[in-house]
Amino acid sequence: MSLFDGRRRWDPRTLGLDIQGLRRGLYADKYFVNIARLLQTLAAQGYRHSGRHARINPQGLPVGDALVEMQIFTRRPGRTVVAGLDAALAVLRAATGYWQGETFVPTADRLHVWAVEDGEVTEYHGDPLQVQPVLRIRGRYRDFAALETTLLGYLTRGSRIATNTYQILQASRGKPVLFFPARFDLPATQALDGYAYWIGVQRYNHDFGQQVRPFISTDAQGAWWDGVGGGTTAHALIAAFLGDTPEAMLQFAAHMPPHVPRIALVDFNNRTAAESVAVAEVMFRRYWELLEAGDEAEARKFVLFGVRLDTAGSLRDESIPMLGDPALDFGVQPRLVVTVRRALDRAWQSWDLPPKARAAAQEYVQQVKIVVSGGFSAEKIARFERLGVPVDFYGVGSWFFRNAGPTLTDFTADVVRVQVGGQWVDMAKVGRRACEHPRWRPVALAPVD
């Protein structure tokens, strides 16, 4: 469930969780497993608090069965877009409980939980005593102690990607950003990653009244929100055609389903402007030939949606006139994009076409979009936008995972209260305290057998 789709809470089984592994503590930091085992042993022994240094009168507290209040929060500066919360709740549903011999006894329904929804915002302004927790859990600590590692993991990764997505879209001023980080991490993370990206896009649309579409590269990235992977072409395809980008695109267009955007990768031979024009010309000629033959459906397959510039940061494209320090033009830089845009817009003028095709050719090339990729960050995108560079789509990869300095999104959990004598008493470590989130609400958790 998120703010944007209103679906029911996820069933843990649909997320592919390793439920038995979670219950056995396989994914937990070992000290949490050890704590849970210690508390279960103390409960079995009937132990009651017998020390002399407690902050308050322990009133014979049965420590093994202690009821605690835990809060989970981040201290990322400013606003954090929350994602991964529903997955964390699914973990609580599936793995809260205890082992009785070889039988697991689920107890999720005994927890009292407050949570925000995915897509909600939490804020932090530098005071660790004034945090906005996204999740509060009250219950017997030993039943969920070993789940803390996994809860924090889902929230940290999901919220990091969702917030980074939001910030990238702010930098792009709402121009679509293609989600290309799948190759930089394990396949098992793709469903959460793609979902978090989707949450970030929806939050941006919500806040700015936009309708930016999400674009993912793998089907797995859309598994949690019914998205489907898409993309352009790869350098490997052009290599298979011996560097013949126009012929590779003709064959791609002829054989791919019509709904697949025809986006040509044009930097293979390091002459991006000339390659863009060459691809546009062969595609238009085939398009026009089919239109003239009356086959409009087949002609649409040869509409060139866009060209993608992906020049390596160690190269200077041959398309750019030599001016000043050549190092300023390494990789995909503003002058290269402007050069390609101008070359495309004027290309039809030099084509030998029948008079009635010329207006169509002009419209054809001027609607071709420019996609840029390769080393793009929020900072680089913001610079392109300040300069008015004619980019239509940005492709971003590993920057979505950025987690340092102002993008540090690590979540943490604190036990902040303990129930003593039927009353909830403050018991946070020094420097922390129990806090509230203005938009969380109670959540009932039905356990999973």
CORWOPE-V888981 format. One record per residue. N is the residue number from 1. SS is DSSP state (alpha for helix, beta for strand, coil for the rest). PSI is psi in whole degrees, 0 to 359 (none if undefined). D_FIRST is the distance of its C-alpha to the first C-alpha in Angstrom with 1 decimal. Layout:
# CORWOPE-V888981
N:SS:PSI:D_FIRST + N:SS:PSI:D_FIRST
This chain:
# CORWOPE-V888981
1:coil:139:0.0 + 2:beta:175:3.8 + 3:coil:343:7.0 + 4:coil:355:8.0 + 5:coil:340:6.6 + 6:coil:18:5.5 + 7:coil:163:4.8 + 8:coil:160:5.5 + 9:coil:146:5.1 + 10:coil:141:7.0 + 11:coil:128:10.7 + 12:alpha:329:12.7 + 13:alpha:332:15.2 + 14:alpha:344:13.2 + 15:alpha:356:12.9 + 16:coil:27:16.7 + 17:coil:143:17.0 + 18:coil:84:20.6 + 19:alpha:316:20.2 + 20:alpha:321:24.0 + 21:alpha:320:24.4 + 22:alpha:317:21.9 + 23:alpha:330:23.7 + 24:coil:357:27.0 + 25:coil:19:26.3 + 26:coil:328:26.7 + 27:coil:9:24.3 + 28:coil:143:25.3 + 29:coil:135:27.9 + 30:alpha:329:30.9 + 31:alpha:332:31.7 + 32:alpha:321:28.5 + 33:alpha:316:29.5 + 34:alpha:320:33.0 + 35:alpha:314:31.9 + 36:alpha:318:30.0 + 37:alpha:319:33.1 + 38:alpha:313:35.4 + 39:alpha:322:33.6 + 40:alpha:322:33.6 + 41:alpha:316:37.3 + 42:alpha:323:38.1 + 43:alpha:318:36.4 + 44:alpha:329:38.4 + 45:alpha:352:41.5 + 46:coil:22:40.9 + 47:coil:141:41.2 + 48:coil:149:40.9 + 49:coil:127:41.0 + 50:coil:11:44.6 + 51:coil:177:44.8 + 52:coil:8:46.6 + 53:coil:19:44.5 + 54:coil:153:41.3 + 55:coil:328:40.3 + 56:coil:174:40.6 + 57:coil:115:42.3 + 58:coil:345:40.2 + 59:coil:37:41.5 + 60:coil:37:41.6 + 61:coil:127:37.9 + 62:coil:88:36.9 + 63:alpha:322:35.3 + 64:alpha:332:34.1 + 65:alpha:23:31.9 + 66:coil:135:31.0 + 67:beta:127:27.9 + 68:beta:163:26.4 + 69:beta:121:23.9 + 70:beta:140:22.2 + 71:beta:145:20.4 + 72:beta:131:18.8 + 73:beta:166:19.4 + 74:beta:156:20.7 + 75:coil:31:23.9 + 76:coil:133:23.3 + 77:coil:140:25.5 + 78:beta:222:24.2 + 79:beta:136:20.5 + 80:beta:129:17.9 + 81:beta:121:14.6 + 82:coil:132:12.1 + 83:coil:151:10.4 + 84:coil:358:10.3 + 85:alpha:317:9.1 + 86:alpha:324:6.5 + 87:alpha:321:9.6 + 88:alpha:318:11.8 + 89:alpha:324:10.5 + 90:alpha:323:11.0 + 91:alpha:316:14.4 + 92:alpha:317:15.3 + 93:alpha:317:14.6 + 94:alpha:329:16.7 + 95:alpha:5:19.5 + 96:coil:130:20.2 + 97:beta:200:23.7 + 98:beta:162:27.2 + 99:beta:134:29.8 + 100:beta:93:32.7 + 101:coil:238:35.0 + 102:coil:11:33.3 + 103:beta:130:30.7 + 104:beta:130:27.3 + 105:beta:107:26.5 + 106:beta:138:22.7 + 107:coil:22:22.1 + 108:alpha:328:18.4 + 109:alpha:352:18.9 + 110:alpha:351:21.6 + 111:coil:151:19.4 + 112:beta:118:18.6 + 113:beta:138:15.5 + 114:beta:136:14.4 + 115:beta:151:11.5 + 116:coil:177:10.2 + 117:coil:154:6.8 + 118:beta:137:6.9 + 119:coil:347:9.4 + 120:coil:167:11.3 + 121:beta:139:14.9 + 122:beta:147:17.1 + 123:beta:149:20.9 + 124:beta:132:24.0 + 125:coil:30:27.5 + 126:coil:352:29.7 + 127:coil:110:30.2 + 128:coil:350:28.7 + 129:coil:359:29.3 + 130:coil:61:26.9 + 131:coil:165:23.6 + 132:coil:91:20.1 + 133:coil:146:18.3 + 134:coil:346:14.5 + 135:beta:131:14.7 + 136:beta:132:17.5 + 137:beta:127:18.5 + 138:beta:130:21.5 + 139:beta:183:23.2 + 140:beta:120:26.0 + 141:alpha:320:26.0 + 142:alpha:342:27.5 + 143:alpha:338:24.6 + 144:alpha:7:22.1 + 145:alpha:318:24.6 + 146:alpha:1:24.5 + 147:alpha:352:20.8 + 148:alpha:316:21.1 + 149:alpha:314:22.0 + 150:alpha:319:18.9 + 151:alpha:313:16.5 + 152:alpha:323:18.4 + 153:alpha:313:18.5 + 154:alpha:316:14.9 + 155:alpha:320:14.5 + 156:alpha:309:17.8 + 157:alpha:313:17.5 + 158:alpha:313:14.0 + 159:alpha:326:14.9 + 160:alpha:311:18.4 + 161:alpha:319:17.6 + 162:alpha:317:15.1 + 163:alpha:319:17.8 + 164:alpha:321:20.6 + 165:alpha:313:19.2 + 166:alpha:315:19.0 + 167:alpha:325:22.6 + 168:alpha:319:23.9 + 169:alpha:325:22.8 + 170:alpha:318:24.5 + 171:alpha:322:27.5 + 172:alpha:357:27.6 + 173:coil:38:27.4 + 174:coil:359:24.6 + 175:coil:141:26.4 + 176:coil:143:24.1 + 177:beta:120:23.7 + 178:beta:137:23.7 + 179:beta:101:21.8 + 180:coil:32:24.7 + 181:coil:6:24.2 + 182:alpha:324:23.7 + 183:alpha:352:27.4 + 184:alpha:9:27.3 + 185:coil:181:25.4 + 186:coil:148:24.8 + 187:alpha:329:23.2 + 188:alpha:341:20.9 + 189:alpha:352:19.0 + 190:alpha:322:18.4 + 191:alpha:312:15.0 + 192:alpha:317:13.5 + 193:alpha:313:15.9 + 194:alpha:324:15.1 + 195:alpha:316:11.4 + 196:alpha:320:12.4 + 197:alpha:315:15.0 + 198:alpha:318:12.8 + 199:alpha:316:10.8 + 200:alpha:319:14.4 + 201:alpha:315:15.6 + 202:alpha:323:13.2 + 203:alpha:319:13.9 + 204:alpha:313:17.6 + 205:alpha:318:17.5 + 206:alpha:315:16.0 + 207:alpha:329:18.7 + 208:alpha:8:21.6 + 209:coil:35:21.1 + 210:coil:174:21.3 + 211:coil:49:20.1 + 212:coil:133:20.4 + 213:coil:143:19.5 + 214:coil:142:18.0 + 215:beta:115:20.6 + 216:beta:162:20.2 + 217:coil:344:23.1 + 218:coil:153:21.9 + 219:coil:326:20.0 + 220:alpha:327:18.4 + 221:alpha:340:16.8 + 222:alpha:7:14.9 + 223:coil:329:14.0 + 224:coil:356:10.2 + 225:coil:19:10.1 + 226:coil:30:13.3 + 227:coil:163:15.6 + 228:coil:136:19.2 + 229:coil:151:21.6 + 230:coil:187:24.6 + 231:coil:189:27.5 + 232:coil:224:31.1 + 233:coil:177:34.0 + 234:coil:158:35.3 + 235:alpha:329:38.6 + 236:alpha:324:39.3 + 237:alpha:317:39.6 + 238:alpha:322:42.1 + 239:alpha:320:44.0 + 240:alpha:334:44.3 + 241:coil:21:45.9 + 242:coil:37:48.3 + 243:coil:8:46.9 + 244:coil:83:47.1 + 245:alpha:316:43.9 + 246:alpha:317:44.9 + 247:alpha:322:45.7 + 248:alpha:318:42.5 + 249:alpha:324:40.5 + 250:alpha:315:42.7 + 251:alpha:322:42.0 + 252:alpha:312:38.3 + 253:alpha:324:38.2 + 254:alpha:331:40.3 + 255:alpha:346:38.3 + 256:coil:150:34.6 + 257:coil:151:32.6 + 258:coil:332:32.8 + 259:coil:348:29.1 + 260:coil:121:29.5 + 261:coil:137:30.5 + 262:coil:97:34.1 + 263:beta:117:33.9 + 264:beta:133:37.1 + 265:beta:117:37.3 + 266:coil:13:40.6 + 267:coil:4:41.6 + 268:coil:317:43.0 + 269:coil:11:46.6 + 270:coil:30:46.1 + 271:coil:72:47.3 + 272:alpha:316:44.0 + 273:alpha:311:45.5 + 274:alpha:321:48.1 + 275:alpha:319:45.5 + 276:alpha:316:43.2 + 277:alpha:319:46.1 + 278:alpha:318:47.3 + 279:alpha:314:44.0 + 280:alpha:321:43.7 + 281:alpha:312:47.2 + 282:alpha:325:47.0 + 283:alpha:317:43.7 + 284:alpha:317:45.1 + 285:alpha:319:48.3 + 286:alpha:319:46.6 + 287:alpha:312:44.3 + 288:alpha:321:47.4 + 289:alpha:317:49.4 + 290:alpha:323:46.9 + 291:alpha:316:46.6 + 292:alpha:331:50.3 + 293:coil:358:50.3 + 294:coil:10:48.1 + 295:coil:78:45.1 + 296:alpha:324:42.3 + 297:alpha:315:39.5 + 298:alpha:325:41.0 + 299:alpha:323:41.8 + 300:alpha:337:38.1 + 301:coil:343:37.5 + 302:coil:21:39.8 + 303:coil:119:38.1 + 304:coil:109:37.6 + 305:coil:318:34.2 + 306:beta:172:34.8 + 307:beta:145:36.5 + 308:beta:129:35.1 + 309:beta:124:37.1 + 310:coil:36:36.6 + 311:coil:132:40.0 + 312:coil:148:40.3 + 313:coil:348:40.8 + 314:coil:2:44.3 + 315:coil:150:45.5 + 316:beta:119:46.8 + 317:coil:140:46.4 + 318:coil:344:49.8 + 319:coil:339:48.6 + 320:coil:126:48.9 + 321:coil:143:52.4 + 322:coil:114:53.8 + 323:coil:122:53.7 + 324:coil:214:54.0 + 325:coil:114:52.2 + 326:alpha:337:50.7 + 327:alpha:337:48.2 + 328:alpha:342:46.3 + 329:alpha:13:45.4 + 330:beta:141:44.2 + 331:coil:199:40.8 + 332:coil:108:38.8 + 333:coil:164:40.3 + 334:alpha:316:40.6 + 335:alpha:327:44.1 + 336:alpha:316:43.1 + 337:alpha:315:40.3 + 338:alpha:319:42.7 + 339:alpha:316:45.4 + 340:alpha:316:43.2 + 341:alpha:315:42.0 + 342:alpha:319:45.7 + 343:alpha:318:46.8 + 344:alpha:313:44.4 + 345:alpha:331:45.1 + 346:alpha:355:48.8 + 347:alpha:318:48.9 + 348:alpha:336:49.8 + 349:alpha:333:53.0 + 350:alpha:1:54.6 + 351:coil:140:53.6 + 352:coil:97:56.4 + 353:coil:153:54.9 + 354:coil:151:56.4 + 355:alpha:319:56.4 + 356:alpha:348:53.8 + 357:alpha:346:51.3 + 358:alpha:317:51.5 + 359:alpha:321:49.3 + 360:alpha:322:46.6 + 361:alpha:319:47.0 + 362:alpha:313:46.6 + 363:alpha:321:43.3 + 364:alpha:310:42.1 + 365:alpha:328:42.5 + 366:alpha:344:41.3 + 367:coil:356:37.9 + 368:coil:126:37.4 + 369:beta:156:34.6 + 370:beta:122:35.0 + 371:beta:133:32.4 + 372:beta:146:33.2 + 373:coil:168:32.1 + 374:coil:91:33.6 + 375:coil:23:33.2 + 376:coil:135:31.1 + 377:coil:174:29.4 + 378:alpha:322:28.2 + 379:alpha:316:31.7 + 380:alpha:319:33.4 + 381:alpha:316:31.2 + 382:alpha:322:31.9 + 383:alpha:316:35.6 + 384:alpha:318:35.5 + 385:alpha:322:34.0 + 386:alpha:325:36.6 + 387:coil:355:39.3 + 388:coil:31:38.0 + 389:coil:133:37.9 + 390:coil:64:37.2 + 391:coil:141:34.0 + 392:coil:327:31.4 + 393:beta:143:28.9 + 394:beta:133:28.5 + 395:beta:125:27.7 + 396:beta:139:26.5 + 397:coil:258:26.4 + 398:alpha:342:26.7 + 399:alpha:335:26.3 + 400:alpha:334:22.5 + 401:alpha:0:23.2 + 402:coil:133:25.5 + 403:coil:64:25.4 + 404:coil:150:28.6 + 405:alpha:236:30.0 + 406:alpha:349:27.9 + 407:alpha:6:25.0 + 408:coil:117:25.0 + 409:coil:10:21.5 + 410:coil:129:22.2 + 411:beta:154:20.3 + 412:beta:162:22.5 + 413:beta:139:22.4 + 414:beta:137:25.0 + 415:beta:122:26.2 + 416:beta:344:27.2 + 417:beta:154:28.3 + 418:beta:142:30.0 + 419:beta:121:30.8 + 420:beta:123:34.6 + 421:coil:34:36.6 + 422:coil:0:33.6 + 423:beta:142:32.8 + 424:beta:120:30.2 + 425:beta:144:32.3 + 426:beta:133:31.6 + 427:coil:39:32.0 + 428:coil:155:30.6 + 429:coil:157:32.8 + 430:coil:134:35.0 + 431:coil:355:33.2 + 432:coil:161:29.8 + 433:coil:165:28.7 + 434:coil:133:25.9 + 435:coil:175:23.8 + 436:coil:155:21.1 + 437:coil:132:18.2 + 438:coil:344:18.6 + 439:coil:16:14.9 + 440:coil:163:13.6 + 441:beta:160:13.3 + 442:beta:146:14.0 + 443:beta:126:11.7 + 444:coil:133:13.5 + 445:coil:112:13.6 + 446:coil:125:15.3 + 447:coil:160:17.4 + 448:coil:128:17.9 + 449:coil:none:21.5
